[in-house]
Amino acid sequence: MKPENKNIKSLGILYSCYHQKSREGEQFVPEHVLIYQIAGSLILNDANKEYEAEEGSFYFIKRNQLLKFKKQPPVNGEFKSLSIYLNQETLKNFSMEYRVSYEKNQQDPDPVFHLKTNRFLKAYVNSLLEYHLNNISNNQQLLEVKLKEGLILLLETNPELKNFLFDFNEPHKINLEAFMNKNYHFNVHLERFAYLTGRSLATFKRDFEKIFHTTPRRWLQQKRLKEAYYLIKEKGKMATEIYHDLGFEDLSHFSYAFKKTFGESPSKIS
């Protein structure tokens, strides 16, 4: 059967539906996201931990995260999910209108976590799906009201969410060495790495060279290639299995860089 992809997005609400074996990728998540998994499963990985959203579950993703994902349709079925993106403007307006604010967290929780739910929250997402099916999901005023409704229900069922939803601080300066060793395999621009470590691009590059004694681009490529060599040599992996997970955009670029560094193509390593 020919793969089908169908994404319909309006005002921060995204309904995803497609039929294919699986879909993998990675992305930067700039805004908080509420995910309701309708059919199939969604597997997320933040380089430390794997999270699986199964059918009927609600998950929350904190903003400013780097994640790899795998979307798996059910047997003989379609992958279906509903994602509600909660941007900073919407949350700031809600915070002022309802006089709700965050309390500083003592611990930094996982960037992705399972939400408690009830029949009212499930009825809420079903109403959004009904609007989509009846082609009235582009009514801006209606969807603004529905976003407020969703926030109220979320805070009723998961009151601890206020400590993430209404924290409008930007990323602060963090340990660059630890961050890069954890996230080197994400294929994002240096500007994104700089932002997530609480630095300007110029400061990021300067701090990076002080720590690693080389440029970010050179270090990233060498770090990824060393990991690739280990996986191929010691773990018996194929280049086609690992190049994307290690941050390379295409197989030909990976193979060229690998051979230039190690003197042999990936297929010759054993």
Backbone torsions as a table, in degrees:
resi	resn	phi	psi	omega
1	MET	NA	139.8	-179.7
2	LYS	-69.4	132.0	179.3
3	PRO	-62.2	143.8	177.6
4	GLU	-124.2	138.2	176.0
5	ASN	-126.1	131.2	-178.3
6	LYS	-142.4	110.5	178.2
7	ASN	-124.2	123.0	-179.9
8	ILE	-122.8	115.6	-174.7
9	LYS	-123.1	134.6	174.9
10	SER	-152.7	127.2	174.5
11	LEU	50.7	45.0	174.8
12	GLY	84.2	7.4	179.3
13	ILE	-119.2	123.3	-175.9
14	LEU	-122.9	123.0	174.8
15	TYR	-105.7	121.7	-178.3
16	SER	-113.1	133.4	179.0
17	CYS	-151.0	124.7	174.7
18	TYR	-158.1	162.3	-178.2
19	HIS	-125.4	107.1	172.9
20	GLN	-163.7	171.4	-173.1
21	LYS	-58.4	-52.1	176.4
22	SER	-168.5	164.5	178.1
23	ARG	-138.1	130.7	-179.3
24	GLU	-125.4	154.3	178.4
25	GLY	178.6	-168.3	177.1
26	GLU	-146.0	157.8	-179.2
27	GLN	-159.7	157.2	170.4
28	PHE	-93.2	131.0	-178.2
29	VAL	-103.8	100.7	-174.2
30	PRO	-81.3	-21.7	-177.7
31	GLU	-126.2	156.7	174.4
32	HIS	-59.3	143.5	-179.3
33	VAL	-134.4	132.8	170.1
34	LEU	-102.5	124.9	-178.3
35	ILE	-116.7	130.2	171.1
36	TYR	-113.9	117.6	-178.1
37	GLN	-87.2	114.0	-175.3
38	ILE	-87.4	-49.2	-179.1
39	ALA	-148.2	144.9	-175.5
40	GLY	81.0	-164.7	-179.2
41	SER	-136.5	151.6	176.9
42	LEU	-121.9	119.7	179.6
43	ILE	-108.5	125.9	-179.2
44	LEU	-118.0	146.4	179.9
45	ASN	-139.6	126.3	-178.6
46	ASP	-105.1	18.1	-179.4
47	ALA	84.5	-15.3	175.4
48	ASN	-109.4	-34.1	-169.9
49	LYS	-150.5	152.3	177.3
50	GLU	-108.4	139.8	-179.4
51	TYR	-127.2	137.4	-179.8
52	GLU	-123.3	119.5	175.4
53	ALA	-94.1	113.7	-179.5
54	GLU	-96.9	172.1	-178.2
55	GLU	-55.1	131.6	177.3
56	GLY	85.1	2.2	-177.5
57	SER	-99.7	154.8	175.7
58	PHE	-112.2	132.6	176.8
59	TYR	-128.9	150.2	178.0
60	PHE	-118.9	131.4	177.0
61	ILE	-114.4	124.1	177.5
62	LYS	-70.9	150.5	-179.8
63	ARG	-69.3	163.0	178.8
64	ASN	61.3	51.4	179.6
65	GLN	-121.5	147.2	169.3
66	LEU	-102.1	123.9	-176.3
67	LEU	-138.6	143.3	166.7
68	LYS	-100.7	147.3	-177.1
69	PHE	-136.2	156.3	172.3
70	LYS	-139.1	123.2	-179.8
71	LYS	-107.2	118.9	-174.8
72	GLN	-117.4	111.7	176.6
73	PRO	-67.7	157.1	174.7
74	PRO	-70.8	166.2	178.9
75	VAL	-59.0	125.9	178.9
76	ASN	57.3	31.5	-179.3
77	GLY	-139.8	-170.3	-178.1
78	GLU	-113.4	143.8	170.8
79	PHE	-74.7	129.6	179.1
80	LYS	-139.1	131.9	176.3
81	SER	-149.4	157.3	177.0
82	LEU	-122.7	123.5	-179.9
83	SER	-117.7	131.7	178.8
84	ILE	-115.6	114.3	-177.7
85	TYR	-92.8	125.4	-176.3
86	LEU	-108.4	94.4	-175.6
87	ASN	-78.9	167.8	-174.4
88	GLN	-64.9	-37.1	179.6
89	GLU	-64.0	-45.5	178.5
90	THR	-60.4	-43.8	-177.1
91	LEU	-70.8	-36.5	177.5
92	LYS	-65.7	-41.4	177.9
93	ASN	-64.1	-41.8	178.8
94	PHE	-64.8	-41.7	-179.9
95	SER	-59.6	-41.8	179.5
96	MET	-71.7	-41.6	-177.0
97	GLU	-67.0	-40.4	-175.4
98	TYR	-104.9	4.3	176.6
99	ARG	52.8	51.7	178.7
100	VAL	-118.1	138.9	-179.0
101	SER	-142.0	171.0	-176.0
102	TYR	-95.2	160.5	172.4
103	GLU	-115.7	136.8	-175.9
104	LYS	-59.4	129.4	-179.7
105	ASN	-77.7	140.2	175.3
106	GLN	-82.0	-27.5	179.9
107	GLN	-124.5	150.2	177.4
108	ASP	-95.2	105.3	-175.7
109	PRO	-75.4	174.8	176.2
110	ASP	-58.1	147.9	179.0
111	PRO	-71.1	-17.0	179.1
112	VAL	-130.1	130.8	177.1
113	PHE	-150.3	152.3	-179.0
114	HIS	-73.8	138.3	-177.9
115	LEU	-101.8	144.9	169.2
116	LYS	-70.9	147.1	-176.7
117	THR	-139.2	172.2	174.6
118	ASN	-152.6	-179.2	-175.0
119	ARG	-67.2	-24.2	-180.0
120	PHE	-72.9	-39.4	177.5
121	LEU	-67.8	-37.5	177.2
122	LYS	-67.7	-37.9	177.0
123	ALA	-64.0	-34.4	179.1
124	TYR	-63.0	-50.4	-178.8
125	VAL	-68.2	-31.6	176.4
126	ASN	-64.6	-34.8	177.7
127	SER	-67.2	-36.9	177.2
128	LEU	-65.0	-40.5	177.4
129	LEU	-64.9	-36.4	178.9
130	GLU	-65.2	-40.6	176.9
131	TYR	-61.8	-41.5	179.4
132	HIS	-64.2	-46.2	-177.4
133	LEU	-64.1	-27.2	-178.9
134	ASN	-102.2	16.7	172.4
135	ASN	58.3	37.0	174.8
136	ILE	-121.1	23.4	-177.0
137	SER	-84.0	3.5	178.4
138	ASN	-102.9	7.9	178.2
139	ASN	-78.6	105.4	-172.8
140	GLN	-60.9	-45.6	-178.5
141	GLN	-63.2	-40.9	179.8
142	LEU	-64.1	-44.4	-177.3
143	LEU	-70.4	-30.3	174.9
144	GLU	-63.2	-40.6	176.9
145	VAL	-65.7	-40.9	-179.3
146	LYS	-66.3	-34.1	177.0
147	LEU	-65.7	-40.1	176.3
148	LYS	-63.1	-43.4	178.4
149	GLU	-59.0	-44.5	-180.0
150	GLY	-61.6	-41.4	179.0
151	LEU	-64.4	-41.6	179.2
152	ILE	-62.4	-44.3	179.6
153	LEU	-65.7	-40.0	178.1
154	LEU	-60.2	-44.7	-178.2
155	LEU	-71.0	-26.9	175.8
156	GLU	-69.8	-41.4	-176.1
157	THR	-88.1	-29.0	-177.6
158	ASN	-136.0	72.1	-174.7
159	PRO	-59.4	-24.3	179.9
160	GLU	-66.5	-14.3	-179.6
161	LEU	-63.7	-23.5	-178.6
162	LYS	-60.3	-26.3	-178.7
163	ASN	-74.9	-10.2	174.7
164	PHE	-109.9	-43.7	-175.8
165	LEU	-61.7	-37.0	-172.3
166	PHE	-111.1	21.5	170.7
167	ASP	-94.8	104.5	-173.7
168	PHE	-98.7	13.5	177.8
169	ASN	-71.3	144.2	175.6
170	GLU	-82.6	163.2	-179.5
171	PRO	-54.1	135.8	179.4
172	HIS	-94.6	167.5	-176.6
173	LYS	-67.5	122.4	-176.4
174	ILE	-122.1	176.7	179.8
175	ASN	-65.4	109.2	-174.4
176	LEU	-69.1	-41.2	-178.0
177	GLU	-61.3	-46.7	-179.6
178	ALA	-64.8	-41.3	-179.0
179	PHE	-63.3	-45.5	-176.9
180	MET	-69.4	-37.8	178.0
181	ASN	-66.5	-24.3	177.2
182	LYS	-84.0	-35.4	-168.0
183	ASN	-116.2	13.9	-175.3
184	TYR	-60.5	-24.4	-175.6
185	HIS	-84.8	-0.7	174.9
186	PHE	-83.6	129.8	-176.6
187	ASN	-89.0	78.4	178.9
188	VAL	-127.0	161.9	-179.8
189	HIS	-67.6	156.6	178.3
190	LEU	-60.0	-32.7	178.1
191	GLU	-59.1	-35.3	179.5
192	ARG	-70.9	-43.7	175.9
193	PHE	-59.3	-42.7	179.9
194	ALA	-60.5	-48.2	-179.1
195	TYR	-59.5	-45.4	-176.2
196	LEU	-70.3	-18.8	176.1
197	THR	-98.5	7.9	175.8
198	GLY	74.8	34.6	-176.5
199	ARG	-133.0	155.9	166.3
200	SER	-72.8	164.6	-179.6
201	LEU	-62.1	-41.4	-179.1
202	ALA	-63.9	-43.2	179.1
203	THR	-67.1	-37.9	177.6
204	PHE	-58.8	-49.2	-178.6
205	LYS	-63.7	-41.1	-179.5
206	ARG	-65.8	-46.8	178.9
207	ASP	-64.5	-37.8	-178.6
208	PHE	-61.6	-47.3	-176.7
209	GLU	-69.0	-28.2	175.0
210	LYS	-66.3	-36.6	-176.5
211	ILE	-83.5	-48.2	-171.7
212	PHE	-101.0	-9.6	177.7
213	HIS	60.1	33.3	174.7
214	THR	-161.4	175.5	-179.4
215	THR	-80.5	156.1	178.4
216	PRO	-57.8	-44.4	-176.9
217	ARG	-64.0	-42.9	-179.6
218	ARG	-66.7	-42.4	179.8
219	TRP	-63.5	-43.3	-179.0
220	LEU	-60.4	-45.6	-178.8
221	GLN	-65.8	-43.8	-179.0
222	GLN	-66.9	-38.7	178.8
223	LYS	-63.1	-44.5	-179.9
224	ARG	-66.7	-39.9	-179.4
225	LEU	-69.3	-38.1	176.5
226	LYS	-62.6	-40.8	177.4
227	GLU	-65.5	-39.7	178.3
228	ALA	-62.2	-43.9	179.9
229	TYR	-60.0	-44.5	179.4
230	TYR	-61.1	-45.5	-177.2
231	LEU	-66.2	-36.0	-179.8
232	ILE	-76.5	-46.6	-175.4
233	LYS	-72.2	-46.6	-172.2
234	GLU	-96.2	-27.7	-175.2
235	LYS	-108.8	-4.5	176.7
236	GLY	70.5	24.7	-179.6
237	LYS	-78.3	155.1	174.9
238	MET	-94.7	151.3	179.1
239	ALA	-57.1	-38.3	-179.3
240	THR	-65.1	-21.8	-179.1
241	GLU	-82.1	-26.4	-166.6
242	ILE	-118.1	-20.2	-169.2
243	TYR	-60.0	-40.4	-177.9
244	HIS	-71.2	-41.3	179.8
245	ASP	-63.0	-23.0	-179.2
246	LEU	-94.7	7.2	172.8
247	GLY	96.8	8.8	177.2
248	PHE	-91.4	137.7	-175.0
249	GLU	-74.2	-35.3	-179.7
250	ASP	-145.7	161.4	-174.8
251	LEU	-67.5	-37.7	-177.4
252	SER	-65.3	-40.8	177.5
253	HIS	-64.3	-42.5	177.9
254	PHE	-60.9	-48.6	-176.9
255	SER	-62.6	-40.2	179.7
256	TYR	-63.8	-48.1	-179.0
257	ALA	-65.2	-38.8	179.8
258	PHE	-62.6	-48.7	-178.2
259	LYS	-65.8	-37.8	179.7
260	LYS	-64.1	-35.4	-177.7
261	THR	-81.6	-44.2	-172.2
262	PHE	-105.7	-4.9	176.4
263	GLY	82.9	-5.1	179.0
264	GLU	-139.6	152.5	176.5
265	SER	-73.1	158.7	-179.5
266	PRO	-55.0	-35.3	-177.7
267	SER	-69.9	-16.4	-178.8
268	LYS	-90.8	-9.6	-178.7
269	ILE	-82.7	130.4	178.9
270	SER	-151.0	NA	NA
